[in-house]
Amino acid sequence: MQSASEQSEAAEPPASPARPAPPEHAYPDHWEADVVLRDGGTARIRPITADDADRLVSFYEQVSDESKYYRFFAPYPRLSAKDVHRFTHHDFVDRVGLAATVGGEFIATVRYDRINAQGLPASFPADEAEVAFLVQDAHQGRGVASALLEHIAAVARERDIRRFAAEVLPANTKMIKVFTDAGYTQKRSFEDGSVRLHLDLEPTDRSLAVQRAREQRAEARSVQRLLTPGSVAVVGAGRAPGGVGRTVLRNLLGAGFTGRVYAVNAALAGETEFDGVPAHPSVGAIGEPVDLAVVAVPAERVPEVVADCGEHGVRGLVVLSAGYAESGAAGRERQRELVRQARSYGMRIIGPNAFGIINTADDVRLNASLAPQMPAAGRIGLFTQSGAIGIALLAGLHRRGAGLSSFISAGNRADVSGNDFLQHWYDDPGTDVVLLYLESIGNPRKFTRLARRTAAVKPVVVVKGARHSGSAPPGHRVPVTRIPHATVSALLRQAGVIRVDTVTELVDAGLLLAAQPLPAGPRVAILGNSESLGLLTYDACLTEGLRPLRPLDLTTAAVPADFRDALAAALADETSDAVVVNAIPWVGEDGATEFGDGEVLAAALREAVASAPAPTKPVVVVHVEMGGLAEALAVATSTRPAAAGRGAVTPENRSGATQAGLGAAPAGPAAGPGGAAGPGGAAGPASAPRPVPPAGPATAPAQPGATPGQPGATPGQPGTTPVQPPTAPAQPAAIPAYPAAERAVRALAEAVRYGQWRRQAAEPGRVPEYEDIDEAGAAALIEGVLGGDGADTRGVTLDTEEAGALLARYGITVLPTLPAPTPDAAVAAAGRLGYPVALKTTAPHLRHRPDLGGVRLDLATEEQLRTAYAELTEVLGKAEELQPVVQAMVPRGVDTVVRSAIDPAVGAVLSFGLSGAASELLGDTAHRLVPATDRDAAELIRSLRTAPLLFGWRGSAPVDTPALEELLLRVSRLVDDHPEVVAVSLEPVVVAPRGLSVLGATVRLAPPPPRTDLGPRSLPRY
């Protein structure tokens, strides 16, 4: 690809008056970024400087003649000194060069030169640039050029360049594809034997979708490389019994890892074997490729280990060593340097201070962790940021018969995080349920986006630790949020995340979701041999918002056959969506306990489920002092997929549910999460694929390539095609059992709510367009207030007139308010507005507090107004303190509050609640992320506990909720269209049976905060 500036130099045009050289700008270090490439490796992108001359020459020497020909349109065996100078000296405005590096060496370059309409070198205000790439042959096909295009386009937009032009030889199909697949609006022509491309650099829905699909593939691949290594080196495996390195080595061997294992320790010099595996003093001494290194050496020795690994091609690191950010300021700097060093070699890191990783797949069997026992194979993916909680969860799931597909305890998660594993599990055919224990969320915007997409195809269950500490746990680098924990939970639920409060609930919900189909609704059938336990279950259902049917009491004389028949009837009954079976021991006439240890009853329940015509209802068991029942329900014949047949999930029955029946129950340690389960713990291995609805617009994992509207395209991701769900059938799943009705019903309620969200996600709402919105006018008003580039970063609160004018641009009318500093001024204001009027105080301590007596309504005459004015000033204080105002009366209705604010951690949030001290005291406020859809607005109103007041409670007239929904959507559009609007408060908004009135408005503007989720792909900076 030859740039215009290079063509003009080659032509050597006649001399002309010299154009002043653009001023040199400071090195733009904010353009530096680490990116994950298509194959899962990493590279660093940074500006090219004058110090890079030798690197550029070395890079060019390793490029093939063919690639050089494609770049310069002619044989170009070497760079001249003039070329090197031109390609390494940039002003970072009109001429910019970026390089992708691995191990400090160039693997690819890109540059742009600003040009005018004639294609000649130019300066601002010219808004077009010629762009050219060169990728080393050994790194072609890794997605390097695509990543460089994203970053150079972002740089160009920052420098007021709006279009790229490129000339490409027709035979250079790879580079043409890089441009055409990017998703930008483009034009193509054929001129003088080359393809001429013009790209509009304004991001489009398609370019953003392509970028995110590439991000998903790359990050998922980087995790897959960590979970499926062909070889593992344990660095720090020593002779001392109980040492971390030796423990991991023995766990690897004990799990039956299918790849090669090496013990690495400088103390092993001269030895050839250690614990039955090859021993070496360093990774470099191995002499064979190593995919994964587990680092278990003191923190001060880690840098030399990382260098040894990076220089010999290791792909990833699991750093178990402690002494990093969790230990203080020095440790934080040590952690930053660790990440920088590893990324410079293209390696990703789990940790430091990690517990390790596990992959139970038969062809891998990786236990690179401190867990002494390999979990059974299953279909639950588990991520935790705490080693202690990881141990507890592993033990609890193991004991209760649940198998895992993979497990990760990431420690300080300095590099690889829960977001990366969500990318992997999203389209991992071996994982049907995702369980996450999080103490912090490093990139909440991205987490919410990924969780929403993943939850559309498989459940994501999250328990959040450190909710009330007000700070991140030691070692976690996260943005500080200003919004309450309850708000974060509401936003996660909006994204489809199943939010629970304890690790016990995490296990309870995970077992049910992994083993049973999703319920079609909230109707619950209850049956069992204990009337009292049935009533407790009934009450628990009502508490959780379910709709229980009258419990069926089989009496204490019931035998297993009675349970079987009753369960079969409940499964066939169309009036219920789920079944809860209660069981207590029955003591016979001879004093012997019936049902033995539960095996007979378990067999009867499995038989009933197997006889159901279609596996569409979840079944859970509540047992009291029948521990043997739980174990019997989890007894396994195999953990491998079964042949297709009854109970197997196939393409034909995938829209239904997994057959409940026999499951896996590996032997496991007895210890588990506190209170998670006793001897009668729940049983329910995750051995069957998650039932999902037929692939559709919101339910199928997506990859780039399709167009919007194709079956399987995920909402908001045009340009994607579905990943086919796994078709390998699996054996029937277990019936989960719980030692308490409340726990079983709580897990069932979470499944009901998630199932409802899934059904709604299949038909997502829309962000409506309003023809009366004046976006350009609002932008001009905002720019006028903020004053352009010199704006005060602290922001400014608009006065009443400015706020009303801005809101009016979005079709929001604020009722006029006239100041009344004296009684005569109040009378004059009432004369302008017309009686009846309201007299209100606006002092900060009385504002929006009608309960304190600062409001007088329905003042129909001058006499009433003067009397009310005198009463206010006599009781509450002088007029100068009260700042009274006069407003016209509006139709009576329900007082509400509409707010929106930008939080640095989660972005713009739209909030709604009823006005008044009671709502504030109870925290009865609903929240949704911006931009809100019509469905979000409807749910926002109806999710309040006090929502019945809007819908005719106790005989009152229902209010105009469509008008309220429209107001919410207009506020959402304003904040979404103009990120400078950092806060909006409309209070009160009086919603009447017909229409509504906005009585007060506060708007705050500030320079927009950076949007890290909209820029080019990059890893968090260190």
N, C-alpha and C positions, 0 to 999 in steps of 0.2 A: 504494500500500500504506500503510494508516494503522496506526500502532502503537497499542497499548493506552494508552500514556501520552498520546498525542495525542488519543485519543478521550475520555479522562477529563478532559483540560483543556477540550475543546470542550463537554463536558456541564456543566462548572463545578459539581461536587458541593458539598454544604454543607461549610463549614469544619470541620476536625477537628484534634485536637492534632497539632502539627507533628512529623513524624518526623525524627529527627536526620539531617543530611546526611552521607553517607559521606565519609570523609576523602579529600582529594585525594592522588593518587599521582603519583610522578615520571613524567615523560614516558617511555613504554616504547619506547625507540629500537630494541629488538630486534624490534618489530613491523614495522619498515620493511623493504620488500622490492621488488626489481625483478622483474617477471614478463614472460614472453613471451605475447602475446595470439594469438588464433586466426589472425589474418592475418599473423603473423610479426613485427609491431611490438612494441615494449616499452612498459610503463607502470610507474610507481612507485606502490606502495601504502604509505600511511603514516597514522598517527593524525591526526585533525583536532584542531586546537588553537584557542585563543581568537584567535590571530593570523590565522586564516583567514577572518575575517568578510567582507572584500572579495572574496576568491576565491569564497566560497560564493555571494554575491549575484550576481557576474558569471556564475558557472556556472548559477545558477537562471534567469537572464534568457535563456540560450541553450537552455533546455529548452522543448519545444513544449507548448501548452496540453493536448494529449491526454495526454502523459506526466505532466504535473502532476496531471491529473484522476485518472489511474491511481494516483498516489502518495498523494493526499489524499482521494480519493473525492468530490471536489467541485471546482468551479472555484477555483483558487488562483493568481491571476496574479502575485503577488509575495509575498516573505517580509517579515513584520513584524520590527521590531527585536527583539521578544520571541522570534520564531522563530529569528532569526539567533543570538541569545544561547544559546538552548537547543541548537541544532544545532552550536555550536562550543565549548561548555563541557561537558567530560566529566570524570568522576572516574577513568576508565580501569578501573573495576571493575564497577559496576552500570550505568553508561552509557558506551558506547564508540561512537565514530564513526571510520570509515576512509574515506579518499579515494583514488581512482586519479587520478594526475596525469600529464600530458605537457607538457613545456616549462614546468613549474611551475604549470600551471593545472589545475583540477579537470575531469575528464571523467566521473566517476561517484562516488557516495557510498553508503555503507551504514552503518547504525547499529543497535545493539541496546539495549534497555532491559530490565533484569531485572524480572520480574513474579512475583506470587504465584499461588496456585491460582485466585483470582477474576479474574485478569488485570489487577490493579492494580500500580502501582510498588512494588518491594520491594527488600530487601537480602539478603545472604547470611544464612541458608542456602538461600534460595529458589534453585532450580536450573533455572529456565526463563526465557527472555527473548523479547521480541517483536523481530522483525527487519524492516527495511524498506530498500529500495534505490531509487536514482534514477540513471539513466544518460542522459547527454546523447544526443539523437537521432542526432547525427552519428557517434557511436561505438557505437551499438547494433548487434549482430551480430558484434562483434569478440571476444566471449567475456569482456568486462570483468566482467559480473555473476557469471559462474561463478567467475572468479578471486577476486573479492571475497568470495564465499560461502565458498570454501576458507579464506581468511585470517581472516574474522570468526568462523568456526567454530573455528579453532585458538585464537584469542584467547579465545573463550567457554569452551572446555575448560580453558584455563589459569586462568580465573577461576571454575572450579567450576560452570559452567553446562552442563547435560547435554542440554537440549532447546531448540529454537527453535520459536516459533509465528509464523505470518504470515497476514495476511488479504489476499486478492487478489481484485480484481474478475474475474468470469468472462471478460470480454472481453480481459483482460490475459494472453493466452496465452503470450507470450514469457517473462514472469516465472514463470508456473506451470511452464513447461518447465525453467527454470533449477533450480527446486526438485526436480521429479520426476526430472530426469536426473542429479542429483548423486550418486545411489547410496546415500544414507542411508536407514535404516529410517524410514518415515513413515506418517502417517495423514491422511486427507482427509475433510472434511465440508463441507456447504453450509449456511450459517447467515445469515439476514437478508440474502439477496441477494449474499453474497460467499463465496468459497471459503476455508475455514479449513484451514491446513496445519500439521501438527506433525511436526518432524524430530528424530529421535534423533541426536545429534552424535557418538556413538561410531563411529569409522571401521569400515567393513565391507570385506570382500573386494571387493565391487562398487564401493564408493565409491573405494577405492584404485585399482582397475582403471580406472574412469572418469577419475580424476585423471591417471593415467599415460598413458592414451590421448590425453587432451587435451594433455598435455605433449608427447607425441610429435608430434601434428599441428602444434602451435604451433612447436616448435623446428625441425621439418622444413621448415615453411613459411618460417621466418626464414632458413634456409640457402638455400632455393630462391630467395628474393628476392635474395640476394647473388649467386647463380650465374646468374640469368636476368634481368639488368637490361635495361630498354628503352633506357636512356641512361646514359652514364658520363662523369663529369668528372674529368680528371686535373689535380689541384691541385698546382702546382709544376713544370709543364712549361715548361722554360726553353730558351734558345737554345744553352746550352753543350752541345757534343757530348759524349755519354757520360754526361750527367746522368741521375739516376734517373727523374725525371719524364718527360723526353723519351724515355728508353728505353722506359718503359711505354707512352707514347703511340704510339710506332712499333710496338711489339709488338701493341697493340690493332688498329692499322690493318693490320698485316701479316697478322694472323690472319683478317681479313675479318669483324670484328664486325658483326653485323646491325643493331645499334641506332645511336643517335646518339652522337657523341663530341664532347666539348668540351675545349679547352685553357684552363686557368685559371691566371693568374699576374698579380700586381699590376703586373709590369713590362710586361705586354701591353696596358696601358691605351692606348686610341686605335687599337689594331689590331683588325681584324675577322677575320683568318684567321692560322693558324699551322700549318705542316705539313699544309695542306689541310683543316683543320677549323676551325669557329668558335672565335674566341679572345675571352676575357673577363677582366676584372681580378678578378672574384669570382664565386662561385656565384650570389649574388643577382642579379648583372647578366645572367645567362643569360636569365632571363625565361621559361623553360620548365621543366617538371618534370625533375628529375634523380634517378635511382634509386640510383646508386652513385657514390661519390666515392673516387678513389684519391689518398691524401694522401702527397706526397713533398716535404715542406718541413722545415726544421730544427725540432727538438722544441719550441723556445720559441715558434714561430709556430703550432703545431698548435691550441692552444685557440681562437684567433680563426677558424681554418678550420672547426673543429667547430661553433662558434657560427653561422658563416655558413651551413654546411650544414644544421644543425638548424632554423634560422629559416626556411629555404626548402624544407623538406619532403624532404630527402634521406633515403633509407631505410636506407642502410648505408654503412660506411666500411671501406676497406682501408688501413691505416696502415703504410706502408713505413718511416717515419721511425724512426731509432734514438735512443738516449739516454734509455731508460726503465729499467725495473727491472733490466735486465742491466748497468747502469752504476753501481749502488750505491743508497744510501739516498735521495738526492735524486731519483734516477730512479724509485724505487719509489713515492714520493709523487706524482710527476708522472704515473705510470701510473694510480694510483688516481683522480686527478682527471680524467684522460682518460676513464676508464670512467664515472665519475659524470656527467660532462658529457654524454657521448654518450647515455647511458641516459635522462637527463632529457628529451631530445628524442625518445625512442622509437627511437633508432638502435642497431644492433648493430655490433660492431667485429671485424674480423680483424686481428690484430696486437696491439700495435705491433711494430716490428722484423720485419715479415713479408716474405716473398718474393713473395707474391701468390696469385691464384687463376686457375684455367683451367676452362672448360667447353667441351668439343669438340662439343656437339650442333649439328647442321647449322643449326638455326634460331636459334642464339645465337653460337657461335664466339667465345667470350670468352677473351682472353689478357691479363688484367690482372695481369701478373707480370713479373719480370725475365728469364724464360726467353726466349731469342731466337727459338726456333722452336716453333710450335704442334704439340703431339703429335698423332698420328693418332687418329681417333675409335675408341673401343673400349669395353669393358665392365668396366674396372677402375677403381675409385675409390681414389685415393691421397691420404693425409693424412700430413704430416710436420711436426714441430715445429722442424726445422732447415733453414735455407735451403741450406747446403752439401750435406747429405744429399739434400735435394729435387732439387738440380741433378744429383747423381750418379744418383739413381733415375730421373729423367726420361730422362737420357742412356742408362742401361742398358736400360730398358724399350723406349725408342725404337729403339735399335740392334738389339735382339733381336726386333723385330717386334710388340711389344705395343701395343695402343691403349688410351687412357684415356677414361673418361666424364667425369671431373672430377679436378682436382688442387688441393690446398690446402696451402700452407706458412704456418702460423699464427704463427710467431715466438714471442713471449711468451704467446700465447693468453690475453690478459687477459680476454677476453669469450667469443667463439666458440671452442669447443674440439673435440677429437675426439668427445666425447659428442654434440655437436650434429650433427656429420656422420654419426655412426652413426644418429641419428634420421632423417636425410635418406636415407641409402643403404638403410635398412631396407626401405622400400617404393618405392625409386626403380626404375622399370622399365628404366632404361638402365644400371644397375650390377649386375653379377653376382658380383664379387669385391671385397672391401675389403682394402686394404693400409695398414697404419699403422706409421709410425716414431714412437715416443714416447720422450721423455726423462723425462717425469713424467706422473702421472695425478692430476689435480686432485680428482676425486670418485670414488675407487675403487669404492665401493658402487654408485654409479649406472653407472659404466663396466661393471662386471661384469654388472649387470642388463641393460643395453642390448646388450652383446656376446652374452650368452646368447640373447636374443630374436633378434638379427640372425643369429647363427650357425645358428639353426634353419632359416633360409631361404637363406642364402648364406654362403660362407666368409669368415671374418675372420682375417687373418694379421697378427701383431704382432711387431715387433722392438723391444726395449726398450734404449735407450741409458742411460748413467749408472747401470749396475746396481750397481757396486761403489764408487761415490764416497762413499756415505753421506750425501749431501745432494742437494737438487734443483739443477738447472742454474740459473745466474743468470737472473733474470727470471721464474722459474716459482714461483708461489705454491701450495704443495701441503702436505697434512698429512704429518707425519713418521711413518713406519712403524717398528715395532720388530721385525717379522718378517723372516726372511732372504729374499733374492731368490728362492731355490728354492721357498719357500712361495708367494710371489706367483705364480710361474709355474704351480705346481700348481693354484692356485685359478683362474687364467685358463683352464687346460685343462679344469677342471671346467665352466666356462661355455661350452666349445666353441671357445675361441679357439685358433687354430693358432699356437703360440709358437715362434719361431725366434730364432737368436742373432746373425745377421749380415744385412746388407743384401743380400748375395749370395744367401743362403737365402731372403730375402723375395721376391726376384725369381724365383728358381727355383720356389718353391712357387706364387707367383701365376700364372706362366705356365702351369703344368700345370693348376691349378684353373680357370683361365679358358678353357682350350682343350679340356679333356678331361672325360669323365664321371667320376663318383666310382666307385672300385672297390667291388665287392660284398664283397670279403674280402681276405685277405692273400696269396693264392696268386699267384705271379708266374711267368709263362713267360718264358724267356730264349732268344733266338736271335740268330745273327750269323755273320760269317765269320772270327771270331777266337776260338779256343778259350781263349786266355789272358784276353782281355777278358771272355769269358763267365764264367770262374771268378772274376775280380775282381767282377763284378756279383753272382754267386752269394754270395760272401762278404759283400758289402755288404748284401745282403738279409737274411742271417742276423744281421748286426750290428744292423740296424734292427728286428728282430723280425718280419720277413716270412717267408713260407714259399715259398722258390723251388723250382721244379721243375728237373729236370736240364737244364742248358743244351743247346740244339740247335746243334751246330756245322755250319754250311753249308759249311765249308772256304773257303780263300782262292780257290778256283776258282768260287765262287758268282757268278752274274750277277744283275742286278736282278730278272729273272723269278723266280729262286729265292727272293729275299727276299719278293717279292709272294706267292708260293704258300705259303711258310712262315708269313708273318704272317696270311694269310687262314685257314690251318688253325688257328693259335693262337687267333685271334678266335672261331672256331667251336667250339673245344674247351671243354667245360664244366668241365674240371678246373683252369682258371686264371681269375683275376679281373683280371689286368693283364698287359701285354706290354712287355718291354724289348728293343729291337732294337739290337744292337751292329754297328757298321760301321767297317772300316778300308779304306784304299785297296788296290787290287790292281794290281800291276805286271805287265803282260803280257810275252809273250816278246820283243816288240820294244822293251821298256823303257818303253813309254807307260803312264801311269796310267789304269786303267779307271774307268768311271763319270763321266768328264769332270769337271765341277766339281760333281757331285752332283745335277744336275737329273734325270738318267735314274732314279737310285735314288729320289729324292724322288717322282717321278711313279709309280713302281712301288709305293711304300709307300702313297701316297694312294689308288691304285687298289684295293689290298687292303682298306683301311679302308672305302672306298666300297662294296665288294662284300659287306661283312658284313651278315648278315640283320637285326641290331639293334645299334645303337651303345651297347653296355653296358660296354665295357672301355676303360680308358685305355691309350694307347700312347705310349711315350717312346722317343727315339732317343739312343744314346750313340755319339759319333763321335770318332775320333782322326785328326787332321790331314786332316779333310774339311770345311773351312770352307764350301766351296760347298754342301754338303748342307744345312747349317742355313739358309743364305740361300734355297735352293730350296724348302725346306719352308715358308718364310714368305712366298713370293712371292704377291702379292695381285692379284686382278682388280678388286676394289672393296672399299671399307670400308662400303658401305651394305648394309642387309639384303637378302638374296636372296629370290626368290620361293619360296613353299612348295614343297617337293619333297624329294628325297633329302638327308638330312643336316640339314634344318631342324627346329627344335624347335617342335612344335605341341602343342595341348592333348592330342592323342591319344598322342604319344610322350614327353610331358614327364617321365613317371616313369622313362624310360630315361636316355639321355644324348645329348649333342651329338655329331653325326657328326664324326669327325675327317677333315680334308681340307685344302682350300685356305684360307689365311688372309691377314691383312693384314701388309704389311711396308713401312712408310713409311721413306723415307730419313731418317737421323738422324745426330746427332753421334757421333763415334767414342768420345768419352770416356764412362766409366761408372764404376760402383762398382768399387773395386779388386778385381780378380780375378773380377768378375762374368762376363765373357765376353771372349774374344779374338776373332780373326777367325772362329773357329768357334763363336761364341756360340749360345745357345739361341734358337730361334725359336718363337713361339707367341702370336699376337695374340689378345686377348680380344674376339673379334668375335661370339661366339655366346652366347645366353642361358644362364645357369647351369641345368643340369638339376636339378630339385627333385622330391622325391616328390609324389604327389598331395596336394592341400591337405588337411590333417588337423589334429588337435588341437595338434600342435607344430611344424607346418611352414609355416603360412600367416601372412603379416603380418596384423596385427589392427587393427581400428578399433572405436570404441565403437558399441554398438547391438545386438549380439547377446547371447544369454544363454549361460551355460555349457552345454557339450554340443553346441552347434551346430558343424557342420563348419567348420573353419578357426579355431576359437578357440584362442588361444595359452595354454599352461599358466600358471596363476597370474594370468590376466587375464580373469576373467569379465566379461561385458558387452561383448564385442568381437566384431566380424565380420571376415571375411577380406578383405584387399585382393586382388583377382584378379591372378594373375601375368600378365605381358605375353604377349599372344598373337601379336604380330608375329613371324613366322618370321625366322630369320637365316641367313646363309650358313654353310657348314661351317667348322669351326675348324681351326687349324693343328695340326701334330704338334710338340710342343716337343722341342728337341734340346739336348743337354748335352755339354760337352767332357770330362766325367769320369763314370765309373760311380757314384762315391760321391754326387755331387751329384744325379744323376737318381734314384737309389734313395732318397736322403733326402727329396726332394720327393714321391716316390711314397708313402713311408711316412707322411708327414704327411697325404696324401690318404686313405690307408687308415684311419688313426686318426680323422680327421675324419668319414669316411663311417660308421664304427662309432658315433661319438658321435651323428650325425644319426639313425641307425636307433634308437638307444636313446632319443633325445629324443622320438621319435614316440610312445613309451610311457613317459612319465616315472614315476619312483617316487613313493611317497606317504610322508607323515609319519604313522606309525601312532599310534593312540590306545591308551593303556593305562588300564584301568579302575581300577587300584590307585594311580594318581598322585593325590596330595593337593596340588593347586596352591594352594588357599587356605591350607592349613596351612603350606606352605613360605613363602608370602608373609608370613604372620603372624610366622614365625620370623625372616625377614630383616628385617622392620620392627622387631622387638624388638631385634635386634642393632645395626642402624644408628641407631636412635633418631630416626627421622622427619626433619623438615626440618633439624634441627641436626646432621646426621651429619657426621663427619669426612670431608672430601673425599678424604683419602689412603686411606681404606678400612681394613679390619680383616681379619686372618686368623683364621678360626674355630679354636677348640681342637678336640681330637680328638672330644670328646663332641658338640659343636655340629655339627661337620662330618658326623658319622655320623647325627645326627638329621635334618639337612637332606636328605642323600642318601636316607635311608630314606623320606622323603615321596615320592620318585620311584622307589621300588622297588629301590634300590641298597643292598645290605647290605655293610657294612664289617666284616671280622672283628675281634672285640674284641682290644685290645692292653692288657696290664696292665704297669704299671711294675715294675721289679725293681732298686731302688737297692742291695739287698744280696742275698747268696745266700739268706738265709732268706726274703726277700720273693719271690724268684724261685721258690722251692719252694712257697710259699703260693699264688702265682699259678698254678703248674702244677696244684696241687691243685684249684683252682677250675675251670680249663679242662679238665683231664683229659689224661693222657699219651696219645701222645707230643706233645711241644711243640717249639717253636723258640725259641732265644735270639738276640736281635738287638741290635746297637747302633743308636742313633738320633742320634748326634752328627752335626752338619751335614757334617763332612768325611768321614764314613763312611756316611752315609745312602744307601741304594740302591747300595752298592758292595760286593756280596758277594765281588768279586775281591780285596778287601783283607783278607778273613778276618774280617769283623765279624758273621758269621752262623753259627750252629750248628744243624743240623737233626736231626730224628728222635731227640730225646732222650727215651728211653722210661722212664727211672727217675730217682729223686731223685739217685742217685749220679752218673749221667751228666750231669745238669743242674749239679750242684755242680762237677764236674770242668771242664765247658765254661765255667762262670762264672769259675773260677780261671784258665783258660787265656786267656780274653779280657782280663781285667784285668792279667794278667802281661805279655802281648804288646803290647796296644794302649793301656793306660793305666788310670788310676783310674776307678772306677765313676761318679764325679761327672762325669767328662769324657765317658765313653762313653754314659751315659744308657740302659742296657740295658732291654729290654722282653721280655715273654714272650707268645707267641701259640700257639694250637693248630695242629697240623699239618693241612694240607689235601692233597687228592689231588695227585699229581705232574702236572705239565703244562708248558706253555711260559709263561715270564714275559713279560708285555707291559706297555705303558704307554698309558694313555688320558688325554688332556689336552684342555682347551678354554680359550681365552683370548680376550679382546676387544682387538683392535688398533684404534687410533684411525683408521687409514686404511682398513682393509678390513672391520672389524666382527668378529663372533664367528667363531672358527675352531676346528673340531674336528680333533684330531690323534691319530694312532695309530702305534705302533712296537713293536718288540720291546725288552725291557729288556736292558741291558748296555752295556759300554763299546764293543764292536764296532759296534753299531748307531749309537751316538752319534758315533763316529769317522767312520763312512761317511755320516752324515746320512741314514740310511734311515728316514725318517719320512714318512707320508702325511698329507695335509690335505684338508679339505673345509669349505665354508662352512656355517654354521648358518642355518636348520634343515636338518639332513641327512635325506634320504629313505632308504627301505630299500635302494634301489639304490646310493645314496652309501655307506652302511655296508658293503655287500658289496664295492664297489670299493675302499673304503679299506683293507680287510683284504688284498685280493688284489693291490694295487698295490705292495706292498713287495718289494724284491729278496729279502728273507729270508722271504717268504710261504711257500715250500715247507715250512718247519719247522712250519707249522700244518696242513699237509695230508698228513702221513705221509711225510716225507722220509727216505730210506734205511731204510725198514722200520718207522719209529716209528708209533705210533697217531695217526691224525688227531684234532685237538682239536675241541671243540664250538663251531664257528664260528657257528651260529645264536645261541647264548647270548652270544657276543662281539658280534655285530651288535646284539642287543637292548640290551646295555649301552651301546654307542655311541649308539644312538638315544635312550636314556633320558637320558644326559648332554646330548645335543643339545637335548632338550626342556627340561631344567632351565635351561640357559643361555638358550634362546630365550624361555621363559616369564618369566624373571626377569633382566632386564638388569643388576640389581645384582650378580649372580654374575659377577664379572669374570675369575675364573680358577678352574679345577678341575684337580686332578692326582690320578689314581688310579694308584698305583705301589707295588708291582707288582700286576698282575692276573694271577693264575695260571689259565690256561685248560687244563682237563683234558679227557680224552676225553668226560666227561659233566659239564657244568656248569663254573662258574668261581668263583674266590674273589678278592675285593678285599681285599688285605692292608694297604693304606695309602691315606690320602686327605688331601688338603689343599684347602681351599676358601677363597677370598678374596672378600670383599664390599666394595663401594664404591658411592656414589651413581652411578646410571647415567649414562654419557656421553650427550650429545645425539644424537638420531637425525635427521640432516638429510634422510635419504631417506624419512622417513615424514611429514614436515610438509607444509604446503601448497606448491604449486609456487612456486619462486623461483629467480632466478639467484644465483650466488655473490656474497656481499657484498663491497663495497669501501668 
